[in-house]
Protein backbone atom coordinates (compact mmCIF):
# COMPACT_ATOMS: atom_id res chain seq x y z
CA UNK A 1 0.00 0.00 0.00
CA UNK A 2 2.84 2.40 0.74
CA UNK A 3 3.95 2.06 -2.90
CA UNK A 4 0.81 3.95 -3.96
CA UNK A 5 1.57 6.71 -1.45
CA UNK A 6 5.16 6.83 -2.70
CA UNK A 7 3.95 7.13 -6.30
CA UNK A 8 1.65 10.02 -5.33
CA UNK A 9 4.51 11.72 -3.53
CA UNK A 10 6.86 11.32 -6.49
CA UNK A 11 4.14 12.34 -8.95
CA UNK A 12 3.65 15.58 -7.03
CA UNK A 13 7.38 16.20 -7.39
CA UNK A 14 8.35 15.71 -3.76
CA UNK A 15 11.23 13.27 -4.08
CA UNK A 16 12.89 14.53 -0.88
CA UNK A 17 10.03 13.30 1.31
CA UNK A 18 10.06 9.94 -0.46
CA UNK A 19 13.80 9.62 0.10
CA UNK A 20 13.51 10.56 3.78
CA UNK A 21 10.65 8.09 4.27
CA UNK A 22 12.66 5.22 2.85
CA UNK A 23 15.82 6.19 4.74
CA UNK A 24 13.70 6.14 7.89
CA UNK A 25 12.31 2.74 6.89
CA UNK A 26 15.53 1.17 5.64
CA UNK A 27 18.02 2.44 8.16
CA UNK A 28 16.55 3.91 11.32
CA UNK A 29 13.48 1.75 11.97
CA UNK A 30 14.76 -1.49 10.43
CA UNK A 31 18.08 -1.49 12.29
CA UNK A 32 16.46 -0.41 15.56
CA UNK A 33 13.82 -3.13 15.36
CA UNK A 34 16.41 -5.75 14.42
CA UNK A 35 18.50 -4.84 17.45
CA UNK A 36 15.43 -4.77 19.69
CA UNK A 37 13.92 -8.05 18.53
CA UNK A 38 17.09 -10.08 17.99
CA UNK A 39 19.33 -8.93 20.83
CA UNK A 40 17.27 -7.31 23.57
CA UNK A 41 14.20 -9.56 23.36
CA UNK A 42 16.34 -12.57 22.40
CA UNK A 43 14.24 -13.69 19.42
CA UNK A 44 17.30 -14.25 17.22
CA UNK A 45 16.73 -14.85 13.53
CA UNK A 46 12.94 -14.82 13.92
CA UNK A 47 13.26 -11.31 15.39
CA UNK A 48 15.25 -10.15 12.38
CA UNK A 49 12.60 -11.52 10.01
CA UNK A 50 9.88 -9.84 12.06
CA UNK A 51 11.72 -6.52 12.06
CA UNK A 52 12.13 -6.66 8.29
CA UNK A 53 8.42 -7.36 7.91
CA UNK A 54 7.37 -4.50 10.20
CA UNK A 55 9.82 -1.80 9.07
CA UNK A 56 7.96 -0.74 5.88
CA UNK A 57 5.04 0.36 8.05
CA UNK A 58 7.06 3.44 9.01
CA UNK A 59 7.37 4.57 5.38
CA UNK A 60 3.68 3.85 4.88
CA UNK A 61 2.78 6.01 7.86
CA UNK A 62 4.92 8.93 6.71
CA UNK A 63 3.78 8.83 3.08
CA UNK A 64 0.17 8.03 3.99
CA UNK A 65 0.02 11.02 6.31
CA UNK A 66 1.40 13.21 3.53
CA UNK A 67 -1.17 11.88 1.07
CA UNK A 68 -4.25 12.07 3.30
CA UNK A 69 -3.33 15.53 4.60
CA UNK A 70 -3.66 16.85 1.06
CA UNK A 71 -0.25 18.51 1.25
CA UNK A 72 0.70 16.88 -2.06
CA UNK A 73 -1.89 19.10 -3.80
CA UNK A 74 -0.23 22.26 -2.50
CA UNK A 75 3.38 21.17 -3.06
CA UNK A 76 5.23 23.05 -5.79
CA UNK A 77 8.67 21.82 -6.84
CA UNK A 78 11.50 24.39 -6.71
CA UNK A 79 11.75 24.49 -10.51
CA UNK A 80 8.13 25.65 -10.73
CA UNK A 81 8.47 28.20 -7.94
CA UNK A 82 11.12 30.16 -9.83
CA UNK A 83 9.12 30.60 -13.03
Secondary structure, 3 states (H helix, E strand, C coil): CHHHHHHHHHHCCCHHHHHHHHHHHHHHHHHHHHHHHHHHCCCHHHHHHHHHHHCHHHHHHHHHHHHHHCHHHHCCCHHHHHC
